[in-house]
Amino acid sequence: MSARCETIGRFVLPIFRSCVAKELISTYHLTQVEVAKKLRTTQAAVSQYLNAKRAIKGTQKFNYALPRIQAEAEETAKRLANNQTTWDEVTVDFCKLCLTLSKPEENKTGDNYTI
């Protein structure tokens, strides 16, 4: 079993980044290069987000959380587009989002959360 942050980082963070990239391009008309700079990634990664070649592994596993992820991504894109935040600050906000993504269920370890 992997740590919670590892699972979220592996599956949810790419979904989040993909949603932010799509929002920045479709709503705020930024180029892939501009989006890549804001997300601290490459233009090729942004292209893969847009063409659904990245961030698709976690969509089924975290389907229950997609509306929350998308809503946070829209707000993040707005703040990034208006230069009201940096990716470093977004990373902290993402950690807060992560805390809201647990499905309350009893799991094998006896705690009340599963990923």
C-alpha positions, 0 to 999 in steps of 0.5 A: 500500500502506498502513502496517501500523498503518493497515490494523490500525486500519481493520479489526482495531481495530473488530473488537476494539472490537466483541468487547469491547463485546459481551462487556461487555454479555453477560457483565458486563451493562453498558449501552450507555452504560457500554460507550461510556464505557469504550471512549471512543466513543458509545452509537450506535457501541456499538449499531452494533457490537452490530447488526453495522453496524460492524466487519464489513469486516475479518472476512473479511480477518482471519478467521485472526486472529479467535480471537486477537482474541476471546480478547484482547477477552474478557480486555480486557472482564474488566479493563475491567469490573473497573476494572483497566485504562483504555482508554489502557492497552488501546490499548498492549495492542492494539499488542502484539496487533497484533504477533502477528497477522501471517501468516508468508508471503513477500510482494512486498516480500521481508519475511516478513509480510503483513497 
